[in-house]
Amino acid sequence: MQESDRAQSPFQKVANASEIPEGEARIYPFDGGEVAICHTQGNYFALENMCSHARSPLESGPLANESQIKCPLHGARFDVKTGKAMCLPAVMPVKTYTLEQRGDELWLAKK
């Protein structure tokens, strides 16, 4: 990628894949907020680090059922691929981000 292409790219390097163990999530600053990058089933997914129910950080929540992150405050779960709320008390989804893995680098696109 040439320098002029990078300046126009909507993608920004956020993390290295090797920093995130399988079955865990890590939090990184992105686009004026925080994003949770989840590593599950050999893939990486990125979603907003904020529960849509109580506006509580998801960062310390465990990954459940291999494809959901659980809010530590009230137990709401979100699909890490789509952001969809999977159980009460949350009914609204959380924002997801387009993620590209380039070697060991994880790049996110602003939406």
Rosetta blueprint (number, residue, H / E / L):
1 M L
2 Q L
3 E H
4 S H
5 D H
6 R H
7 A H
8 Q H
9 S L
10 P L
11 F E
12 Q E
13 K E
14 V E
15 A E
16 N E
17 A H
18 S H
19 E H
20 I L
21 P L
22 E L
23 G L
24 E E
25 A E
26 R E
27 I E
28 Y E
29 P E
30 F E
31 D L
32 G L
33 G E
34 E E
35 V E
36 A E
37 I E
38 C E
39 H E
40 T E
41 Q L
42 G L
43 N E
44 Y E
45 F E
46 A E
47 L E
48 E E
49 N L
50 M L
51 C L
52 S L
53 H L
54 A L
55 R L
56 S L
57 P L
58 L L
59 E L
60 S L
61 G L
62 P L
63 L E
64 A E
65 N L
66 E L
67 S L
68 Q E
69 I E
70 K E
71 C L
72 P L
73 L L
74 H L
75 G L
76 A L
77 R E
78 F E
79 D E
80 V L
81 K L
82 T L
83 G L
84 K L
85 A E
86 M L
87 C L
88 L L
89 P L
90 A L
91 V L
92 M L
93 P L
94 V L
95 K L
96 T E
97 Y E
98 T E
99 L E
100 E E
101 Q E
102 R E
103 G L
104 D L
105 E E
106 L E
107 W E
108 L E
109 A E
110 K L
111 K L
